[in-house]
Amino acid sequence: YALADNAYHTMLTEFNNHFILISGESGAGKTEASKKIQQYYAVSCPSTTLMNTVRDKMLMSNPVLEAFGNAKTLKNDNSSRFGKYMDIQFDSQGDAVGGHILNYLLEKSRVVHQNHGERNFHVFYQLVEGGSDDLLKQLGLERDVQHYYYLTQGECAIVSSINDKNDWKSVKNALQVIEFDENNTNHLFRVVASVLHLGNVHFDADSKGHALLKNNTELNWVSDLLGVDANNLKEGLTFRKIETKTEQVLSPFTIDHAIYVRDALAKAIYGQTFTWLVNRINESMENKDSSRKTVIGLLDIYGFEVFYVNSFEQFCINYCNEKLQQLFIQLTLKAEQEEYEAEGIEWEPVQFFNNKIICDLVEEKHRGIISILDEECLRPGDATDLTFLERLEEKMGNHPHFVTHRLADNMTRKTLERGDFRLLHYTGEVTYCVVGFLDKNNDLLYRNIKDLVCQSKNAIVRECFSAVDTANKRRPETVVTQFKNSLQKLTEMLMAKEAWYIRCLKSNESKQPGQFDEALIRHQVKYLGLMEHLRVRRAGFAYRRRYEDFLKRYKPLCPATWPHWRGVPADGVELLAQHLGYLPDEYKMGRTKIFIRHPRTLYATEDAYEKCKHDLATKLQAKYKGYKVKGEFRKQKEAATKIETCWRGAQARKEKEKRAWAVKVIKKFIKAYINRGEAKSTDNSEYLAFVRQSYLNRLKNNLPKTVLDKTTWLTPPAVVNEASEILRKLHYRLMVRRYVRGIPPQRKAQLQMKVVTSSIFKGKKENYPQSIPQPFLDTRISEQEINIQVLSMIRNEQIKYSVPVIKYDRNGFKPRQRQLILTKNAAYVVEEAKVKQRVSYTSLK
């Protein structure tokens, strides 16, 4: 907790990246330490909604990854069988805003084989023991772990210290928190179940010794759960497809070869699914904000392992621990002592064991164990595990840290089998059995099997294997090469961060609390280099900082360096140290850094700095308050003047805008008026719209009130002539309709009687036609019918309309023929050659 807190506050203070390397033997408590650190950050960081979300997902990723990546071994009931590096991302306020996990070398061979006393990955047992009856029925599983070949090879499927049912509930809950939807969860469980069924696929031999599948029940379950064709799967497990230029040939497998293919498929499916699971967790915890973040990395990776039989996995795991020990040596023992020498600090070197010689033995190009193993895997011909051992003996027979049965002396030879080689690691000797090294390193899956799973209807399997380039004919990198490259990238990534270390010590080999095996603990302290590290720290300096950084932080403590130091930073630091009263044995001045020996000296300086900060803040506040009060009146006066100026300016601008708008509108109106007679365009469209609207508004208030009123209809502008005529007709029809509907029954009877009377007298009375007004007949006369004298009098006025009319005398109503002539200026009533009356239009009202 203290180390996690120090790393967190250092990160906030210096705004740089850190990592915490947790190391120790298998079962020493690395995974638990990692979880404690995550819990501490989850509780101690500022609480926000985002933080709570990230915290929950970060913590809940542990049960899921442990279920799929941890297993019971002889050393540890919850041993990490993969390496995990987690970056926790923090923003500038110290809130956790995201996380990212990198996984390394899952021990896939455990899926198909476990040593005596060990179990497969936890998730298999959790599913069988804790899954609901409906779920097990859907997956074709029985609630009996003894039924599954892949779960019983270690002969300890049921362990009293592990509660698989409760762990299953934790995993289900964690998947919900990490936002796995029901579809993905179901597909995930189907993959796990398919591996169990695959382990129960057994082969028989035909007469020629070729592998034969008789019982198809388990195979059908595998094909159903993976969503692949059962016949194609059967063919892939019993035949190898060999492609030539012209044809494809199926070559039958032996039983051993078929079992190898079955196990390779199970390992590939589980391994790819584990990688997919880590990627989905990363997507869930991903930080969407692109602004700069600082990180604290947690490296929880498999611990050093020594079993009764050590194979390829232990070799990789122990090589990884050698690399991490080398990193520890470089960043502490070696780097620190080299720094004292580079800075010119008087120093007596502390001797320590540098395990670089072992790292080179394993990873050196063309000469290391990894290179020789890859060469044997890629070499054409009959390469076996024993030929690999022979090549090792040829290449490194004289190496002090390597020995085999053939190279050993008589005493050592008794402890080695013929297929073993022994490495002297920094922790001690480990004997490895080469059986299976080549197969595990190749980890090959035949192309016809790859093509088959690429077409899987299980979304997870299809996504995992679609990324595999099946068309690429090149041989993929071997497992150990991939692991070496990923370790190299991890080392480079860690070197770019500030390092913190947690060294887990295993108290006893029996996995019991309260027991301390002193010899075991001494051994761990010794090989971890803790004593040498302690001696370096004791003899060295607790704190070192570049002159520029030290001066920048602590310059307020000395009047000579505050507020600015213009000289060389080293001189400023020397003045500052003397002012603070540092004794000669408390500090040393290097070439670029100051070294402070005791933490108490730094703590005293830090306390003085905290007190000084308050004094400086008080002075700054006083100065600022005085400055603020003095300038307040001036600011108010300037503000009033500015407000007045701005107000006047605003009013003037407003008036100017109004006038400019008015001018624009008037110009537009005049231009439209000038162009009113032309076709509709952008120039006159608004004016015409205004004319139409104005006419309609005036017409609304001046409509004729009776049917007989033929004169009050407003004269329309040219643009609405047609509309006006239609409206006039509609209006008159409306008035007629109203008039007709408004006639009382008595009046209606009178009108009907008139119609009857008219029909009786029509054509029987001489003056009948003249007694009936006929306003709609076209009775216009031409100019030839007008008297020539009258025509000469009015011709200059331009005749517009002329019609014969009848004048009835007031007495006796005697009809007299007249002519009504309408000119441009007046109306004339004419009797033959005489103008009887002239009415000027201007006199009409």
NUTOR-667335 format. One record per residue (C-alpha): x, y, z. Coordinates in steps of 0.1 Angstrom, whole numbers, plus 5000, padded with zeros to 4 digits. Layout:
<atoms>
XYZ/...
</atoms>
This chain:
<atoms>
500050005000/502850245009/504750174977/501550214956/500850544974/504350674968/504250584931/500850754927/501851084944/505251084926/503351054893/501051344902/503951564913/506251494884/503651404858/505551104844/504950734838/505750464864/505550084866/505549844895/507349514889/506049234911/508448934912/508948614931/508548244929/505348074918/502948094948/504748374965/501748604962/502348814931/498748804918/497348884952/499849184955/498649304921/495049284932/495849474964/497449754945/494449784921/492049784952/494150054968/493950284937/490250214934/489650334969/492150614973/491750794939/489151074937/485750934931/483851014899/481250834878/483850754852/486350654879/483750414895/483150264861/486750214853/487450094888/484749834887/485849704853/489549704864/488749504895/486249274878/488749184850/490648984877/488048704883/487548664845/491248644836/492048424866/489248184856/490548154820/494248194827/495048054861/495147694873/496147474903/499747364902/501947174926/503247514939/500147724940/496347664940/495847984919/498947994897/498948244868/499648044837/500048364816/501948694820/499949004826/500949374823/498249624831/498550004825/496250214847/495750554831/495250864852/494351224841/495951534855/493651534885/494651184895/491451014884/491750674869/490150704834/491150384816/493250074816/494949834791/496149484796/498849294777/499048924780/502048694775/502448324766/499348154779/500347794788/498047634762/499547284767/497747274800/494447254781/495246904769/497646774795/498246824833/500946674855/499946464885/498546684912/497646974889/494447094873/493347244840/492247614838/489747704865/486947794840/486347434829/485647314865/483647624873/481347564842/480747194850/480247254888/478547594888/476647614855/472847594856/471147274845/469647454815/473047584804/474747244808/471947084788/472347344760/476147274760/475746894761/477646874794/477246654825/477746774860/480646544866/484246654860/485446294860/483546244827/486046474808/489446354798/490946694797/490046754834/491146434850/494846374839/496146534871/493846314892/492846604915/489846754898/488146834931/490247044955/488847134990/490547474990/488847584958/485047654956/484247634919/480547704924/481148044941/483948124917/481448064888/479048324903/481948574905/482848514869/479248554857/478948884877/482249014864/481248944827/478249164833/480249444848/482749434819/479649474796/479649134779/476249094763/474248774765/475148674730/478948704735/478648524769/476848234753/479348204725/482148214751/480747924771/480147734739/483847754731/484747634766/482247344763/483547254728/487047204742/485746964768/483846764742/486946774719/488946604747/486446314747/486746244710/488445904708/489945734678/490045364669/492345194644/491245034612/492944734596/495744944582/496445124615/494745454604/492745664628/489045604627/486145784643/483245544653/481445724681/480246054666/478246194696/481046404710/482046514675/478546624668/478546834699/481846994689/480547074654/477247214669/479047434695/481547564671/479147594642/481147394617/480247104594/480546764612/481746574582/484446834574/485446834611/485646454610/487746464579/490046734593/490746524625/491546204606/493046314573/495646564562/495046764530/498146774508/497947034480/499846984447/499847204417/497047004400/495146824428/494446784465/495246454482/493946334516/496546144537/495045944566/496445994601/497645734626/495945734660/498845924676/498846184648/495046224650/495346284688/498046544681/495746724657/492746704681/494846854709/496347114686/492847224677/491747244713/494847444723/494447684693/490747754700/491347814737/494448024731/492748244705/489648284727/491848394756/493448664734/489948774723/488848794759/491749024768/490949244738/487349274748/488249364784/490649634769/487749774748/485549794779/488249984799/489550194769/489950564776/488150764749/489851094758/492851174736/494451424760/497751334776/497551074804/500050934828/500150564836/501150334864/501849984850/501449664870/503549364859/502249044874/503948764855/504548404862/507048324889/510148114887/509147744886/510947424894/508847104892/509846734893/509546734855/510147074838/509247114802/508947384775/506547604795/508947614826/511847694803/509948004789/508648104823/512148084839/513648274809/511148544815/512148574851/515848594841/514948884818/513049064846/515949004871/518249144845/516049454842/516149484880/519949464880/520249714852/517849974869/519149934904/522549774912/524249834879/522750164868/523050324903/526650234907/527450354872/525650674879/527950744909/530950684888/529650904859/528851184883/532251164899/530951064934/533550874955/532250514956/533450174965/531749924941/529449654956/529949314940/526849134927/525948854904/524948974869/522748714852/523348864817/525448554810/522348334815/520148564794/522748544766/522848174769/519148154762/518548434736/521848504718/521448514681/522648204662/524148064694/521448074721/519047794731/516147974714/517948004681/518947634681/515447534690/514047734661/516647594637/515547244646/511947324642/512547474608/515147224596/513946974569/514546614576/514046394607/514346654635/513446534670/513746654705/516946444709/518546594678/517746934694/519646814725/522546704705/522747044687/522747214722/525646994733/527547084701/527047454704/527447524741/529247224756/531747444775/529247694790/529547704828/525747744832/524747454809/525147074814/523646754799/523946384807/526746344781/528646654792/528346604830/530846444853/530146104869/528546254900/526246494881/525446234855/523546024880/521046304885/520346354848/518346154823/519546114788/516846344775/517546624800/519646944801/520347154831/520647534834/522147714863/519748004867/520148294891/517848114915/519647784912/519847474890/516747364870/516647044849/514547044818/513246744799/513446804761/510546574753/507846784735/510047094730/509747084692/506047014691/505147284717/507447534700/505947474665/502347474678/501047404642/497447374631/496947214597/495547434569/492347234564/491547264601/492247644599/489947684569/487247494587/487247704619/487448024598/483947934586/482547884621/479148014630/480348084666/481048464664/484148444688/485848154669/485148324635/486548654647/489648494663/490548284633/489548534606/492548744617/494748444608/495948474572/495148124558/496248224523/499748304536/501948004528/504848124550/505547934582/504448134612/506948244639/507547984665/506148014700/509448084717/510448354691/507048524696/507648514733/511148654731/510048944709/507149024732/509549024762/511849254743/509049504737/507949474773/511549544785/511749854762/508349974774/509349934811/512750104806/510850414795/509050434829/510150494865/510550164882/509150044916/509649694929/507649454950/509649134959/507348854970/508948594993/507548244997/507348155034/507047785030/506547505004/503447355020/501047645012/500247695049/499848025068/502048115098/504947885088/508348045080/510947825065/514148025073/516347835048/513847895020/513548265028/517348305030/517648134996/515148374980/516748684996/520048574983/519148494947/516948794943/520049014951/518349194979/521349195002/523549354975/520749604968/520549685005/524249745006/524149974976/521350174991/523050195025/526350305010/524650524984/522450824985/518750824991/517951104967/519451244936/518151514913/519451724884/520552074894/518052244873/515052044887/516352084923/516752454920/513452504903/511652334932/513552464962/514752814951/512152994973/514052875004/517053104998/516953484992/519953454968/518153214945/514653364947/512853454925/515453404897/518953254896/520853394867/524053194871/525152834866/522552594882/525252404902/526352724919/522752814928/522352464943/525552504963/524352834977/520952684985/522452385003/524652615024/521752835033/519752535044/522652425066/523452095049/526451925066/529351815043/528551445048/524851485041/525251575004/527551554974/527751764943/528051554911/528651674876/524951724868/523151624900/523051684937/523051364958/521451374993/522551085016/519751065042/516051075038/515751295069/517651575051/515251565022/512251555046/513451865064/513952045031/510451935020/508952055053/510752395049/509452415013/505852355024/506152625051/507752865026/504852805001/502352945027/504553245034/504953314997/501153274991/500453525019/502753785003/501353724969/497853764983/498654095001/500254244970/497454134948/494754264971/496454604973/496854624936/493254524931/491954794955/494055064940/492954984905/489354944914/488255304910/490255354878/488655044864/485155164874/485755504858/487155344826/484255104826/481755394828/483455574800/483555264779/479955184786/478855544775/481055524744/479755174736/476155284741/476455584719/478255384693/475655114695/472855374691/474555534661/475255204645/471655104651/470355424635/472855384606/471655024600/467955144601/468655404575/470655174553/467854924556/465255184547/467255304517/467654954505/463954884509/462855204491/465355144462/464054794459/460454914459/461055184433/462954944411/460154684414/457554954407/459355054375/459554684364/455954604376/454754544340/457454294331/457553924337/458053814373/461653824383/463853874414/463554254409/459754274410/458553954427/458254114462/456554424448/454054204428/453454004460/452854324479/450454454451/448454124452/448254124490/447254494491/444554444465/443154144483/443054334516/441254634500/438854404481/438054224514/436654554528/434954674496/432954384483/429554454466/426654404490/423954314465/423654134432/422454444414/425554634425/427754594394/429954904399/431654884432/434054594424/437554734428/439554764396/442454514399/446054564390/447154384359/448954114378/445753994394/443254054366/442553684362/442253614399/440053924403/437653804376/437453464392/436853604427/434153844413/432253554397/432553354428/431353644450/428353714427/427453344427/427753344465/425453654467/422953494443/423053174464/422353374495/419653574478/417853264465/418153094499/416853404516/413653444495/410553384518/407853134506/405353414498/407853604476/408753284459/405153214450/404853564435/407953514413/406653174402/403353344393/405253604372/407053324354/403653154346/402253494334/405353554312/404953214296/401253294289/401853624272/405153544255/404753594217/401153704220/401754074228/403554314203/405654504229/406554194249/410154174239/410654544247/409154494281/411754234290/415254374298/417954184281/421254314295/423454024283/422754064245/425554214225/423754524209/426854734202/426854954171/429655044148/430855394139/429055374105/425755364124/426555694142/425556024125/428456174108/427956514124/428056364159/431056154149/432956464138/432256634171/433556354193/436056174171/439056334189/437956184222/438355824209/435155624211/435455324234/431955184234/428555264217/425155094220/421555164211/419355234242/415655324248/414555624268/411155604284/409255934289/408256024324/404656074314/403155784296/406455594294/406655634256/409855474243/412255684223/415255554204/418655694215/422355614212/424755584242/428355664232/431255624257/434455804248/437755834266/436556144285/432756144287/429455974281/427056104253/423356044248/422556104211/419356144191/420156104154/422356414146/421856584179/423856544211/421156544238/423456514269/427156504277/428356364311/432056404319/433556124338/435256364362/431856474375/430856124384/430956024421/
</atoms>
